[in-house]
């Protein structure tokens, strides 16, 4: 449990950041990377490029969950 300072509300409590876990997904002839934070990379014909997108996402400090709709 995360301690809360006296007088603070639960909304003021720090939240634990879940680690990112990236996988690649195939859709027809395309491959894309997806992360547990909600981020989705662009669809690629190259699996290698989709993996590179995933590595770049993981190496970005403070990667924000920028989900793309497909």
N, C-alpha and C positions, 0 to 999 in steps of 0.2 A: 504494500500500500504506500502511496506517495503522501508524505506528511503535508498538511495544510497549515499555514501560519494562522495564529489567532486573529480573528476578525476578517479573514479571507473567505470568499465564497468558493464552492467547488469549481466554478468557471475560471477562477484565478489560479487553480492548481496546474502545475506543469503536466503536460501529457507525455507519455512515453512514445517515442517514435519507433514504429515497427521497421525492421530491416527490409530492404528491397529484395525481392526475389523475382528474377526475370526468366521468362521462358520464351521459346519461339513457337509459333502456331502457323500451320499451313492452311491456306484457303485456296483451293484449286491450284493454280500454278504460281501462287504468290505465297510468300512467307513474311511474317511480321513478328516483332518482339512485343511482349506484354509484361507489365510489372504489377506486383501486388498493390502498389500505391495508386494504380489507376492509369498510369502512363501507357500509351500504346504508340509504337513506332509506325512509320509509314510502311505500306505493303511493298515488298521488294520481290523481284524475280530471283535474286541471288540470296541463298540462305546465309552465305558468309557475310553479306552486307547487313542482313537483319541481325546477325550475331554482333556485328560491329556497332550497330545502333544500340543494342542492349548494353554492351560494354561502355559506350559513351554515356548512356543514361546512368549507369552505376557509378561512373567516375566523376560525374557532375556533383560538386559539393552542394548539399541542400537541394537536391533535385525536387522540384515542385511537381505535384501530380497534375500534369497537363494532359488530361484524357482527350483523345481524338475520337470522334464518332465516325463509324464506318457505315 
